[in-house]
């Protein structure tokens, strides 16, 4: 009975916080990259 409950909880596990953090991190680094890219383009 206890083992079945643990397996069921593991099946329903979705790391929403980790996925949200990863998406925010990718967006943040993309913005930083574009800011640096346009800064370097403006120097030419």
C-alpha positions in Angstrom: 0.0 0.0 0.0 2.8 2.5 0.9 4.9 1.5 -2.1 2.0 2.0 -4.5 1.4 5.6 -3.2 5.0 6.5 -3.6 5.1 5.2 -7.2 1.9 7.1 -8.0 3.4 10.4 -6.6 6.6 9.9 -8.7 4.5 9.4 -11.8 2.7 12.7 -11.3 5.9 14.7 -10.5 6.4 17.6 -12.9 9.4 19.9 -12.1 7.5 23.1 -12.9 9.8 25.3 -10.9 12.9 24.0 -12.6 11.4 24.4 -16.0 10.3 27.9 -15.2 13.8 28.8 -13.9 15.4 27.3 -17.1 13.1 29.3 -19.4 13.8 32.6 -17.4 17.5 31.9 -17.5 17.5 31.3 -21.3 15.5 34.5 -21.9 17.8 36.5 -19.6 21.0 35.2 -21.4 19.3 35.9 -24.8 18.6 39.5 -23.8 22.2 40.0 -22.5 23.6 38.5 -25.7 21.6 40.8 -27.9 22.5 43.8 -25.8 26.2 43.0 -26.2 25.8 42.2 -29.9 24.1 45.6 -30.6 26.6 47.4 -28.5 29.5 46.0 -30.5 27.6 46.7 -33.8 27.3 50.3 -32.8 31.0 50.7 -32.4 31.7 49.9 -36.1 
